[in-house]
C-alpha cells in the first residue's frame, strides 16, 4: 500500500518541503503552504467537467441584428450576431470610427466609448453623418471604467474606440501588446456574461503588426478589415474570421460627406459590347459579384512583349496565354497583352479564367462580344473549361441581371463563339 506523502506544499508554485514556511522559499508567496494531504483532498474533491454526447447538446437560436445595408448582412452571413465580439481593424484614417457610428443605428441602446477623441469631436462627426440621438457616449481608457459603464446601464451594443489606448489597469502608462491582450481578455469575459454585442476598433499598419489587433484575433468572434483601395474614396471591407458565417466575404464601400455607403456601381448588362470587354461572376466567400474584364492586345515593338495585368495573378495570365498559343495557334509572341479585372481587388477566383480567354480572343480578332453574355469557368492546361465552385449561385446572379451564361466546355468553343460574331 502506497504511503501517504507527508509535508507541506505551496499552492502557488508547487514547492514541497517537510517543514512549514510562512513565506515560500521558491516563489516568495506568503501563507501559501498547506499540508500535502489536505491539498490532495481538496484537489480530488474538485468536480470534473461535464461530458455530453452530440445528441444531448442543444443548438443555440442565433439572433442577428440586420445592419443598414443588405450587402454587409450578406457578407457577415445574415447580420451581426447578438452577443458577439467583433474586431474592426484597419489603418488610421480609413473610416473605422465613421462605420462604427453608423452601425449603432441597428441597435436600441448603443454605447460608444471613446478613448482617443474627445466627446465633442465624436459628437460632431455623429451629427454630420446623421446618427440618431439614442446613442450614448462616454470617454474611458481603462477596463475598470468600462466595467462601471456596463454595470450602470442596460446596453445592447458596446463600441470601443480604440484598442490602442485601452488599459487593463488605470495605473499603466504604456499600452503594450500584452496589455492589449489582457484588456481584451477581460472585456470578452465581461460582455459574454452580459450578452452584449461588442465592436472593438483597432489600428494596424500595412504589415498588420502595431499595438494589438493581430494579437487578439483569437479572442474575438468576428474580424473585419477595412482597407484603402487604388481609388481614393473607395474602401474594401472583408471578413478575416467569422465564427457564425463565411470567413472570406468582401464588399466595397464609398466615403462620402455623410458617411460610408455601399459602392453603388453596378454592372448594367446590354447586348451591345466593346472589343476586348467581357463579363464574369466572381465569388468572394459567399458573395457573388458581376465584374468586367478588359483586355487590350497590341503589336509589340520590343524583343520582350509586355504582359501587364491588374486584379488577377500574373502567373495565371502567362499560363492562359501559353495555352492559347499552343492549342489555338494564336501568335502572341509579338503582341503586348494588357488585362484589367475591375473591382479594385485582387481576385483569386479561378472562375475568371474563361472570361480572360474570351477577352483575349475578342481583342486579338477585334470582335465585340455581346455584353449580356457572361463567361464563367476554370481553364486547365489542356484547354478544357471546368465548372467552378458555387456554379448555381453564379447562374442565379446572372439571371437576375438579365444575362446568360456562355455554354462552353473548351477554349475551342470560345474561339468558335468569337469568330461567329466577326
Residue pairs with C-beta under 8 A, 6 or more apart in sequence:
4 37
5 36
5 37
5 40
6 18
6 36
6 37
7 16
7 17
7 18
7 19
7 35
7 36
8 16
8 17
8 18
8 19
8 20
8 21
8 33
8 34
8 35
8 36
9 15
9 16
9 33
9 34
9 35
9 36
9 39
10 16
10 24
10 26
10 27
10 29
10 32
10 33
11 32
11 33
11 34
11 39
12 24
12 27
12 29
12 32
13 24
13 26
13 27
13 29
15 24
15 25
15 26
15 27
15 33
16 36
17 25
17 33
20 33
21 33
22 30
22 31
22 33
23 29
23 30
24 30
24 32
24 33
62 81
62 82
62 244
63 81
63 82
64 73
64 78
64 79
64 80
64 81
64 82
65 79
65 80
65 81
65 82
65 106
65 107
65 197
66 73
66 79
66 106
67 73
67 76
67 79
67 80
67 103
67 106
68 102
68 103
68 105
68 106
69 261
69 262
71 251
71 262
72 237
72 251
72 262
73 79
74 249
74 251
74 286
74 287
75 237
75 238
75 239
75 246
75 249
75 250
75 251
75 285
75 287
76 222
76 239
76 242
76 244
76 245
76 249
77 242
77 244
77 245
77 246
77 249
77 286
78 245
80 86
80 103
80 106
80 197
81 197
81 221
81 222
81 244
82 156
82 195
82 197
83 191
83 192
83 195
83 196
83 197
84 197
84 198
84 221
84 222
84 243
84 244
85 187
85 188
85 191
85 192
85 197
85 198
85 200
85 219
85 220
85 221
85 222
86 197
86 198
86 199
86 200
86 220
86 221
86 222
86 223
86 224
87 163
87 200
87 202
87 213
87 216
87 217
87 220
87 222
87 223
87 224
88 96
88 99
88 100
88 199
88 200
88 201
88 202
88 224
88 226
89 96
89 201
89 202
89 203
89 204
89 208
89 213
89 223
89 224
89 225
89 226
90 96
90 203
90 204
90 225
90 226
90 227
91 203
91 204
91 205
91 206
91 227
91 228
92 203
94 226
94 227
94 228
94 235
95 226
95 235
95 253
95 255
95 260
96 161
96 162
96 201
96 226
97 117
97 122
97 125
97 161
97 201
98 125
98 129
98 255
98 259
98 260
99 226
99 253
99 259
99 260
100 112
100 159
100 161
100 199
100 201
101 112
101 122
101 125
101 126
101 129
101 131
101 135
101 159
101 259
102 129
102 131
102 259
102 260
103 157
103 199
104 110
104 112
104 131
104 132
104 135
104 157
104 159
105 131
105 132
106 157
107 156
107 157
107 197
108 134
108 156
109 134
109 136
109 153
109 154
109 155
109 156
109 157
110 134
110 135
110 136
110 155
110 156
110 157
110 158
110 159
111 135
111 136
111 137
111 138
111 149
111 150
111 153
111 155
111 157
111 158
111 159
112 122
112 135
112 136
112 137
112 138
112 159
112 161
113 137
113 138
113 139
113 140
113 146
113 149
113 158
113 159
113 160
113 161
114 122
114 137
114 138
114 139
114 140
114 161
115 139
115 140
115 141
115 160
115 161
115 162
115 165
115 166
116 161
116 162
116 164
116 165
117 161
118 139
119 137
119 138
119 139
122 137
122 161
123 137
126 135
126 137
128 257
128 258
128 259
129 258
129 259
130 258
130 259
136 153
136 155
138 149
140 146
140 149
141 165
141 166
141 167
142 166
142 167
142 168
142 169
142 170
143 166
143 167
143 168
143 169
143 183
143 186
143 187
143 190
144 169
144 170
145 170
146 158
146 160
146 166
146 187
146 190
147 190
150 158
150 190
150 191
150 194
150 196
155 196
156 196
156 197
157 196
157 197
157 198
157 199
158 191
158 196
158 197
158 198
158 199
159 198
159 199
159 200
159 201
160 166
160 187
160 198
160 199
160 200
160 201
161 201
162 200
162 201
162 202
162 203
163 180
163 183
163 184
163 200
163 201
163 202
163 203
163 211
163 212
163 213
163 216
164 175
164 180
164 202
164 203
164 210
164 211
164 212
165 175
166 175
166 180
166 183
166 187
167 175
167 179
167 183
168 179
168 182
168 183
168 186
172 179
175 183
175 211
175 212
177 211
177 212
177 215
180 211
180 212
180 215
180 216
181 212
181 215
181 216
181 219
184 200
184 212
184 216
184 219
184 220
185 219
187 198
187 200
188 198
188 219
188 220
191 197
191 198
200 220
202 211
202 212
202 213
202 216
203 210
203 211
203 213
204 210
204 213
204 214
208 214
217 223
217 240
217 241
220 241
221 241
221 242
221 243
221 244
222 239
222 241
222 242
222 243
222 244
223 239
223 240
223 241
223 242
224 237
224 238
224 239
224 240
225 237
225 238
225 239
225 240
226 235
226 236
226 237
227 235
227 236
227 237
227 238
228 234
228 235
228 236
229 235
229 236
229 252
229 344
229 345
230 344
231 344
233 254
233 255
233 256
234 252
234 253
234 254
234 255
234 263
234 344
235 252
235 253
235 254
235 255
235 260
236 250
236 251
236 252
236 253
236 344
236 345
237 250
237 251
237 252
237 253
238 248
238 249
238 250
238 251
238 284
239 245
239 246
239 247
239 248
239 249
239 250
239 285
240 247
240 248
241 247
242 249
245 286
246 285
246 286
246 287
247 285
248 284
248 285
249 284
249 285
249 286
249 287
250 284
250 285
250 287
250 345
251 262
251 263
251 287
252 262
252 263
252 343
252 344
252 345
253 260
253 261
253 262
253 263
254 260
254 261
254 262
254 263
254 264
266 290
267 279
267 290
267 291
267 292
267 401
269 279
269 290
269 371
269 372
269 374
269 401
269 402
269 403
270 371
270 372
271 370
271 371
271 372
272 368
272 370
272 371
273 368
273 369
273 370
273 371
274 368
274 371
275 362
275 363
275 366
275 367
275 368
276 294
276 295
276 296
276 297
276 359
276 362
276 363
277 292
277 293
277 294
277 295
277 359
277 362
277 368
277 369
277 371
278 292
278 293
278 295
278 355
278 358
278 359
278 362
278 369
278 373
278 375
279 290
279 291
279 292
279 293
279 355
279 371
279 373
279 374
279 375
279 403
280 290
280 291
280 292
280 293
280 351
280 352
280 354
280 355
280 374
280 375
280 376
281 288
281 289
281 290
281 291
281 351
281 374
281 376
281 394
281 397
281 398
282 288
282 289
282 291
282 343
282 347
282 349
282 351
282 352
283 289
283 349
283 351
283 388
283 389
283 390
283 393
283 394
284 345
284 347
284 349
286 390
286 393
288 390
288 393
288 394
288 397
289 343
289 397
290 374
290 397
290 398
290 401
290 403
291 341
291 342
291 343
291 347
292 342
293 339
293 340
293 341
293 342
293 352
293 355
293 356
293 359
294 339
294 340
294 342
294 359
295 337
295 338
295 339
295 340
295 356
295 359
295 360
295 362
295 363
296 336
296 337
296 338
296 363
297 332
297 335
297 336
297 337
297 338
297 360
297 363
297 364
298 335
298 336
298 338
299 334
299 335
299 336
300 306
300 334
300 335
300 336
305 332
305 333
305 334
305 335
305 336
305 337
306 336
306 337
306 338
307 314
307 317
307 318
307 321
307 336
307 337
308 336
308 337
308 338
308 339
309 317
309 338
309 339
309 340
309 341
310 339
310 340
310 341
311 340
311 341
311 342
311 343
311 344
311 345
311 346
311 347
312 339
312 341
312 346
312 347
312 352
312 356
313 346
313 348
316 353
316 356
317 337
317 339
317 356
319 381
320 353
320 356
320 357
320 360
320 379
321 332
321 337
321 360
323 379
323 381
323 383
323 411
324 330
324 332
324 357
324 360
324 361
324 411
325 331
325 332
325 333
327 382
327 383
327 411
327 412
328 361
328 383
328 411
328 412
328 415
330 360
330 361
330 364
332 364
335 364
337 360
339 356
339 359
339 360
341 347
341 352
349 388
350 378
350 388
351 376
351 377
351 378
351 388
351 389
351 394
353 377
353 378
353 379
353 385
354 375
354 376
354 377
354 378
354 379
354 385
354 406
354 408
354 414
355 375
355 376
356 379
357 375
357 379
357 411
357 414
358 369
358 375
358 406
358 414
358 417
358 418
361 367
361 414
361 415
361 418
362 368
362 369
362 418
365 418
365 419
365 422
367 418
367 419
367 421
367 422
368 421
369 417
369 418
369 421
370 421
372 402
372 403
372 404
373 403
373 404
373 405
373 406
374 398
374 403
374 404
374 405
374 406
375 405
375 406
375 408
375 414
376 388
376 391
376 394
376 395
376 398
376 405
376 406
377 385
377 386
377 387
377 388
377 408
378 385
378 386
378 387
378 388
379 385
379 386
379 411
380 386
383 410
383 411
383 412
384 409
384 410
384 411
385 408
385 409
385 410
385 411
385 413
385 414
388 394
394 405
395 405
398 404
398 405
406 414
406 417
408 414
408 417
